[in-house]
Amino acid sequence: MTRALVVYCHPLEDSLVAAARDRVIAGLRAGGAEVRHTDLYALGFDPGFTASDHANHLVAGADPSLADHVADLQWCNMLVLVYPTWWSGQPAMLKGWIDRIWVNGVAWELPEGANRLRPLLRSLRRIVVVTTHGSSKLVNAVEGESGKRTVTRSLRTMCHPLTRTNWIALYGVDTLPTERRVAFLDRVERRLARLA
């Protein structure tokens, strides 16, 4: 059975990204998935990676106040990130969630004497990103799509070796007509129902 964790990051509840989150959850449930949902802004998640966090980054385990986030990440076998792409990447709050939750003892470990991280999120078999971009696909390609690389080349390597990624993006959203936005939302719901 699919156990999906949806991590949503946008400050406005009336945004297109909020509508996409709702469609993600509806699609997952229609496909039979068990769903947990985290709204980083609603929780007031603190994205700051402190000096103490840095000093202890090789010590196994996340900050105890983040235990619920850790439990959700370790529970899921599908992670769905829903956010707007800002400055070619994840919003600071989502990046901070990655920095503070995907830590030693949770997402990876560095065994004594080793020079490579060992992935720990072995039950995580699929990562899906649902995002919007103000600029075109061409502009994003020229910029190098650093947000996409964070997911497909960094996060994925801390998961099962056969973990798959899906990138569901709406480009040029700032100038798109309403019908294109609605079509995107419909596509999101259908894709997540199939992936569940």
C-alpha positions in Angstrom: 0.0 0.0 0.0 1.2 3.5 -0.8 2.0 5.6 2.3 2.3 9.1 1.0 3.7 12.1 2.8 2.7 15.4 1.2 4.9 18.3 2.3 3.4 21.6 1.2 5.2 25.0 1.3 3.4 28.2 0.3 2.4 31.2 2.5 -1.0 31.8 0.8 -4.0 29.5 1.2 -5.7 30.9 -1.9 -2.7 30.3 -4.2 -2.5 28.0 -7.3 0.0 25.9 -5.3 -2.6 25.4 -2.5 -5.1 24.3 -5.1 -2.4 21.9 -6.5 -1.9 20.5 -2.9 -5.6 19.8 -2.6 -5.6 18.0 -6.0 -2.5 16.0 -4.9 -4.3 14.8 -1.8 -7.5 14.1 -3.7 -5.6 12.1 -6.3 -3.7 10.1 -3.8 -6.8 9.2 -1.9 -8.7 8.3 -5.1 -5.8 5.9 -5.9 -6.1 4.2 -2.5 -3.1 5.8 -0.8 -2.8 6.5 2.9 -1.9 10.2 3.2 -0.2 12.3 5.8 0.0 16.1 5.1 2.5 18.6 6.4 1.9 22.4 5.8 5.2 24.1 6.7 3.8 27.6 6.9 0.7 26.6 8.9 3.1 24.9 11.4 5.4 27.9 11.5 8.3 25.5 10.7 11.6 27.1 11.6 13.9 26.5 8.6 17.0 28.0 10.3 20.0 25.7 10.3 21.7 27.0 13.4 25.3 26.9 14.6 24.3 24.2 17.0 22.8 22.2 14.1 26.0 22.5 12.1 28.2 21.7 15.0 26.2 18.5 15.6 25.5 17.5 12.0 27.6 14.3 12.3 25.8 13.3 15.6 23.0 10.9 14.7 19.5 12.2 15.1 17.4 15.3 14.4 16.5 17.9 17.0 14.0 16.2 19.3 11.4 18.9 18.6 11.3 17.7 15.0 10.4 14.1 15.9 7.0 14.2 14.2 8.6 15.3 10.9 11.2 12.5 11.2 8.5 9.9 12.0 6.5 11.0 8.9 9.5 10.8 6.6 10.5 7.4 7.9 6.8 6.2 7.6 6.3 7.1 4.0 7.2 5.1 0.9 6.1 8.1 -1.4 7.1 11.7 -0.7 5.2 14.4 -2.5 6.7 18.0 -2.4 4.3 20.7 -3.4 5.8 24.2 -3.7 6.4 27.2 -6.0 9.9 27.4 -7.5 11.5 30.6 -6.4 14.9 31.7 -7.7 15.3 28.4 -9.4 14.8 26.3 -6.3 12.8 25.3 -3.3 11.5 28.1 -1.0 13.7 28.7 2.0 11.2 27.1 4.3 11.2 23.8 2.3 15.0 23.9 1.9 15.2 24.4 5.7 13.0 21.3 6.2 15.4 19.3 4.0 18.4 20.7 5.9 16.9 19.9 9.4 15.0 16.7 8.7 17.2 14.8 6.2 20.1 14.5 8.7 22.5 11.9 10.0 20.6 9.0 11.6 17.4 9.8 9.6 18.3 10.0 5.9 21.9 8.9 6.0 24.8 7.7 8.2 28.5 8.0 7.8 30.0 4.8 9.3 33.3 5.0 11.1 36.2 5.2 8.7 33.9 5.5 5.6 34.1 8.4 3.1 30.7 7.9 1.6 27.2 8.4 3.2 25.1 5.3 3.6 21.4 6.0 2.7 18.8 5.2 5.4 15.5 6.0 3.7 15.3 2.6 2.1 11.5 2.3 2.2 11.1 5.6 0.2 10.5 4.4 -3.4 9.1 7.4 -5.1 9.6 11.2 -4.8 7.1 13.4 -6.7 7.4 17.2 -7.1 4.5 19.4 -8.0 5.7 22.9 -8.6 5.1 26.1 -10.5 7.6 28.3 -12.3 7.1 32.0 -13.2 9.5 31.6 -16.1 9.4 29.4 -19.1 10.8 25.8 -19.4 13.6 27.3 -21.7 14.7 29.8 -19.1 14.7 27.1 -16.4 16.8 24.8 -18.6 19.3 27.6 -19.2 19.5 28.3 -15.5 20.2 24.6 -14.8 17.1 23.7 -12.8 18.9 23.6 -9.5 15.7 22.8 -7.6 15.1 19.7 -9.8 18.7 18.6 -9.3 18.3 18.9 -5.5 15.5 16.3 -5.7 16.7 14.0 -8.4 20.4 14.0 -7.6 20.6 14.6 -3.9 17.4 13.5 -2.0 16.9 10.5 -4.2 20.4 9.1 -3.3 19.4 8.8 0.3 16.5 6.5 -0.6 16.2 3.0 -2.0 18.4 2.5 -5.1 15.4 2.0 -7.3 13.6 5.1 -6.1 11.8 6.9 -9.0 11.2 10.6 -9.3 8.4 12.5 -11.0 8.5 16.2 -11.9 5.1 17.7 -12.5 5.6 21.4 -13.3 3.7 24.3 -14.7 6.1 26.7 -16.4 5.4 30.4 -17.3 2.6 30.5 -14.7 2.7 34.3 -14.4 1.2 34.8 -17.8 -0.9 31.7 -18.3 -4.7 31.9 -18.9 -7.0 30.4 -16.3 -7.9 27.4 -18.5 -4.2 26.3 -18.6 -4.0 26.5 -14.8 -7.2 24.4 -14.5 -5.8 21.9 -16.9 -2.6 21.7 -14.8 -4.7 21.0 -11.7 -6.6 18.3 -13.5 -3.4 16.7 -14.7 -1.9 16.7 -11.2 -4.9 14.9 -9.7 -4.9 12.3 -12.5 -1.2 11.6 -12.2 -1.2 11.3 -8.4 -4.2 8.9 -8.6 -2.2 6.7 -11.1 1.0 6.9 -9.0 -0.8 5.9 -5.8 
